[in-house]
Amino acid sequence: MGYTSKLAGTETGVTEPQATFSRFFGQPFMPCNPDIYADMLGEKMEKHRSKVYLINTGWSGGAYGIGSRMDINLTRKMVNAALEGELNDAEYEYEPLFHVKIPKTCPGVPSNILFPKNTWQDKKAYDETAKKLAKKFSDAFDKAYGHKNIKESIISQCPGK
């Protein structure tokens, strides 16, 4: 599924960020159900031994009004580390709510930046916000695909599941 936030100043009538979900990015050009494309991607990744990294280019450090945009210089360092293979042998920690593995270190990036919760002063607020977002993601997934016979192996990776 595609996820982004509508932001104040970039969307008419939006005064604070709003979670927005879509079937997936590129939807207008992909008429089949996303599980077909997920299978195709998985096959290609296996065949070519590809690695995929999710890099936060958005918000960090707290809710709207508290946190800030992710520093572009840190984003560049993360992208470069991924491209240069510097994350291949890194130690990772599994984050069960969003089903992602987070590297414990990345060259040139403070380790606290890699773990979103660590960038928030109010850890309880982070937990509450993360759970709300995961639920929104799960609800949007169920609404879009609950009746599509998607494989359990894909469903189980949806945030909040």
N, C-alpha and C positions, 0 to 999 in steps of 0.2 A: 504494500500500500504506500501511496505517496503521503507525506506529511509535511506541512509547513505552518507558519503562523502568519496571519494577516497582521500587519503592524500599523500603528498610528503614524500618519504622515505619508504612508504609501498606499493606503486604501481609504476611499471616501467613507466618512462616517465611523471609522474605527478609532476608538480612543485608547484602547489597550489591546495587547496581543490576543488573537483568537485562533485556537487550533483549527486547522483545516485539513481534511483528509480527502484523498481521491483514490480511485482504484489503483493507480500507480502513475508515476511520471511517464509521459509519452502516451497516455491513454488514447487520445484521438487516432493514433497511428497503429494501435494494437487492439483489434476487435475481439480477440479471444479472451477467455478468462485468464487471470493472472497466474494460475497454477501451471498453465501450459508454458508461459514464459519463464516461470520459476524453474520448471523442469529443464527447459532449454538452457537457461543460464547455468544451472547445476551441472549439466552434461558438459558444457563448454569449459566450465571452471575445472572440472575433473580432468578432462582431456588435456587441457593446456596448463594444468597445475597453477591456476590463477589464484591470487589472493585478493580479498576485498576488504577495504577499510572504510569505516564510517567516521568522518571527521566533523567535529562540531565547528561550523562556520557561523553559528548563530549567537545565542545568548548564553551567558554564564554568570555565576556569582549571586544569583538571587532573582526573585520575581521582578516583573516590570516595575520600574521606578527604583529598584534597589540594585540589581545587577547591571551588566553592560554587554555590549557586543563583544564577541570573542576577538581578541587582538589578532589582526591580520598577520603580523609577523610570526606569532605562534602557530597560526593555521598553516602558514607557508613551511615552517619547520616540520610540522607533522606530515604534510604532503611530501616534502622532500625526503623525510625519513622513510616513508612508505615506498616511494619510488626507488630509492637507493638500496632497499632491502635491509635497512637498519632496524626494522621491527621484526624481521624473520625469526631471530633467536631471542627476542625479548620474552620475559616472563609475563604472563597474562593472569588477570583476575576475572572470574566470571561474574557478571551482574545479572541476577536471575529475573528481575522485574522486566527488563528490556531484552533479555537473552543476547547479550553481547559480551565479548571478551575485551577487556581494557588492558592495554599494556601498562605495566607498572612504571616503565621508564620510556622516554623518547628523547633522543639527543636534542639539546637546546631548549627543552620544554620543562618547566617546573612540574614535578610529579603530581602536585595537588591539582593542577589544571586538567590532568587526564581523567580524574574522577570527579564528575560534576558535583557530587555532594560535598566534596572538600572545598569547593569554591563558595559555598553558601555559609554565612555566619550562623544562620538559624537552621540547624540540621533537621529539626522537626518539621519546619516549613518545607524544606526540600523533600522530605519523605512524603508529606501530604500532597505536594504539588506533583511529584513523580507518580504517585498512585493514581491521582486524578487523571493525569495525562495517559497513563497506561490503560485506565478504564475507558477513556474516550476512544483510544485506539482500538481496544477490544470491541467496544460497542459498534464502532464504525465498520470494523471487519465483519462482525456478526451480521450487521444489517446488509452489507454488500455481498457477503459470501456464505452466509449461514445455510443457504439452500443450494449451493453449487457443487456439492460432493468434493470439496477440496480435501486433499490427503491430510491425515492427522499429523504427519510429520511437518507439514507447513503450518497448520493451525496452531500447533504447540509452540511455534516460534513467535507468534504474535505477542507484542507487549501486553502484559496483564493476564496472560494465559498460563 
